[in-house]
Amino acid sequence: MKLNQDFLLLFGGETASKMLEKWDTAFKNKVIKEAKQLTQSKELCRLNAAEKPTENDDTSWDSDMASLLLLLHLLPSTAGRKRSKISASDAVEKMVHFHKLCCSIDEHLRGRKGQQPYILAAGRTQNKIDTISS
């Protein structure tokens, strides 16, 4: 996964492996707890599925992806003076795209707008992600 590779280059092998190994046990619950302190919005409510995923809701992200996306709401914006600041909700939409496994990946890529890299989460539904790539 490209994210893991980037993290590896930035922080080294030992630190990179610790982050992914400990996500479920050390980081995920802390991120969810911190996100509860934020002013709740529609987007945050959807991402709160990280704590209590609902199997019947095909429009919510699976627990791991939702908790990672909560980080966008917690981290400060890095936009400089020349760039326009975007909301955390807009950042979520730009960062991760869902692709239904039964649909053509080529069609998805042809319909892609812009050149900004993103994470492609593929699965039967958003709450059942099978693969993640960038």
N, C-alpha and C positions, 0 to 999 in steps of 0.2 A: 504494500500500500504506500502511495506517495507520501502521505502524512507521516508515516513511520520513518520513511527515508529522510525527509526533511528534518524531523526531530532528531534522528540519528546524527545527521551532519552538524546540527547546531549544538547538541549536548553530549555526543559520544554514545557508544554502545551501552554502557552500564546504565546510564540515566534513562536513555530511550526505552530500554527493555523494562525498567522499573515502572515507568509511567503506564505502559500498556498492561503489564502484569497486575498492577495494583489498582487499575481504574475501578473495577467493581467493588473491591474491598476497601480502598482508602479514599478515592477521589469522588466517585459518583455520588455518594450520599452527602458529602460536604457541598458539592455543587448544587444539589437539589435543595439542601437546607438554606444555603445563601440566596438562592433564587426566590425562595418563599418570602424573603425580606423585601423584595422589590415590589413596586406598585404593580398590581396584577393587571395584565392586559389580555386580550383575546389570544394573542400568540403565546404568552406565557402560560395561560391555562391549557392550551394544546400541548405545550412542551412538558407540562407537569405530569404528563403520562409517563415520564421517566420514573416516577415513583410508583404509580399504580397503573400499569398498562392494561388497556381493555382489549380483549381479543376480538370483539365484534366491531370495533371502530377501525375501518380501513384507511381513514384519513389522518390518523395520528402516527407519528414516528414510533419505532420500537424503542424500548427503554434505553438502550445504550446510545442510540443516535440522538434521542431527545435530550438526554443528559449532556451530551457533547454540545448540542446546539444551545443549551442554556448558558454555556460559557460566553456566547456572543452577547448575551444580555448583561453578563457580569463584568466583562472586560471593558476598560475604558476605550473610547474611540481614539484612533490614532490619526485621524484626518488632520492634515495641516491647514494652513491658511488658504492655500490655493485650491484645495479640494473641498467639495461639498460633503458635509457629514450626512451619512445615511442612518436610518434607524436600525436597531438590532433585528427587527422583523424583516426589513429589506435585506439585511446581510444574510439572514438565514436562507431566504429565497435565492440569493445569488451564490451562496456557498454550497448548497446541496440540492441536487435535482434527483427526483425519483423516476425510475424507468421500470415499467411493468415488464416482467420477463417474457410474457407472451407476445410482446410487440417487437418490431424490428429495431435493432440498435442503430442500423444505418439511417433509418427514417428519423430517429431521435437526433442523430448527429447532423443530418441535413437541415433539420428545423431549428437548430441551435442558433441563437442570436448572440452576437458579440464574441470577443476573443478572451474574455476573462476565464481563467481556469476554475473548475468547480469539482466537487465530489459527486460521483454518479453512484447512487444507491439503487441497486436492482433487486427486485423480489416480486412475489405475487401481490403483496400489498405493502404499504408503508410500515405497517407494524410487524412485518415479517420479511426483513431484509436478508437476502441470501449472500450478496457480494457487494463490496464497496471498492470503487476504483477512482482514480483521478486522472 
